[in-house]
């Protein structure tokens, strides 16, 4: 596991751009606990590795309209 000094942290706006969602969606993911983040003052920073993992966990298998089907397979 990479040390904290090697970790890359992203702003909410950068995460939103990567995920192609709104900043509000990123805030909702952070507040719900679905996306880990660190709070610095009044802003949040999200580890890049957490974004990559979150995106990987939400991949839908071809031909499946329901992501829960891919998880149960």
DONU-730908 format. One line per field, with one value per residue (C-alpha): x, y, z; residue number from 1. Coordinates in steps of 0.05 Angstrom, whole numbers, plus 5000, padded with zeros to 4 digits. Each point is the difference from the previous one (the first is absolute). Last residue first. Example, Ala and Ser with C-alpha at 12.3 -4.5 7.8 and 13.67 -1.06 7.14 Angstrom:
2
X (5273/4973)
Y (4979/4931)
Z (5143/5013)
num (2/1)
// end
This chain:
73
X (4545/4966/5038/4985/4925/5002/5024/4932/4999/5043/5019/5074/5017/4991/5061/4983/5055/5054/4977/5001/5070/5028/4968/5028/5070/4996/4993/4943/5013/4943/4995/4980/5064/5033/4950/5025/4957/4974/4947/4938/4999/4932/5032/5055/4952/4953/5058/5020/4928/4999/5065/4962/5018/5050/5039/5067/4969/4962/5064/5037/4945/5000/5074/5049/5052/5060/5031/5076/5007/4943/5040/4982/4974)
Y (4734/5037/5066/5001/4992/5058/5045/4994/5012/4940/4985/5016/4996/5065/5030/5034/4970/5023/5072/4998/4968/5054/5055/4969/4996/5074/5015/5051/5069/5038/5074/5043/4989/4940/4942/4932/4958/4930/4989/4959/5031/5034/5069/4985/4971/5059/5049/4965/5005/5074/5010/4974/4936/4981/4955/5032/5070/4991/4975/5062/5046/4964/5012/4943/4969/4961/4952/4995/5036/4958/4938/4953/4932)
Z (4780/5058/4988/4925/5013/5050/4944/4965/4925/4987/4928/5011/5074/5039/5034/5066/5043/4951/5004/5076/4999/4954/5042/5064/4968/4984/5074/5010/5028/5034/5014/5060/5039/4970/5001/4978/4953/4993/4946/5017/5070/4989/5009/4948/4949/5009/4993/4935/4974/5018/4959/4939/4965/4946/5048/4985/4995/5066/5033/4977/5025/5068/5005/4990/5046/4976/5049/5004/5066/5028/4986/4943/5018)
num (73/72/71/70/69/68/67/66/65/64/63/62/61/60/59/58/57/56/55/54/53/52/51/50/49/48/47/46/45/44/43/42/41/40/39/38/37/36/35/34/33/32/31/30/29/28/27/26/25/24/23/22/21/20/19/18/17/16/15/14/13/12/11/10/9/8/7/6/5/4/3/2/1)
// end
